[in-house]
Amino acid sequence: MAGFVNYVKESFDELKNNVTWTPWSEAQSLTVLVAVFSIVFSLAIWGVDTVFSRVVKAYFTMIN
């Protein structure tokens, strides 16, 4: 158990003293960028899926 406690203490020390954190304003702008990209990408995937679905439906209607 002492090894685990030591590991946790060293991990927090590493995070406090050796990790370079992104400034808050940059983190916010990058978060917005990721959210916008995710929305645009999901709309693109939805569009391709809709077109593909209609093509497959039309194909199976045509062969019946």
N, C-alpha and C positions, 0 to 999 in steps of 0.2 A: 504494500500500500504506500509505503514511503517513496518508492520509485515513481509511482503515478503522481503523487503530490509534487515531487521535485520536477517531473516532466511538465506539469501544468504551470508551475511557477516560472520555469525557464521559458516556456512558450509565451507567457504574458510579457516577460522581460524582453524577449526577442521582438515581440510586436511593438512594445513601447519604445525601444531604443535603436533597433536596427532596420525597421521597415520604413520606407519612404512612402508617405501617404499622399494621395492626390489632393490638391486643394479643393475645398467644398464647392466653389463656384464651377470648377472644371468638372467635378463629379456630377453636378446637377446638369450641366449642358450635355455631357456625354450620355446621361440617363435619358434626357429628352431625345437625343439623336437615336439611341437604341429603340426607344418607344416608337418614334416616327418610322424608322426603318422596319420595325416589326409589323406595324399596321400596313405599310405599303406592300411589304412582302406577302403578308397574309391575304391582302386583296388580290394580288397577282396570282397567288396559288388558287384562290377561290375562282378567279376568272378562268384560268386554265382548266380547272376541274369542271366548271360549268360547261365550257365548250366541249371538252372531252366527253362528258356525260351525254350531251345532246348528239354528238357524232355517233357514239355507240348506240344510243337509242334509235337514231335514224337508220343506222346500219341494220339493226335487228328488226326494225319495222319493214325495211326494204326486203330482207331475205324471207320474211314470212309470207 
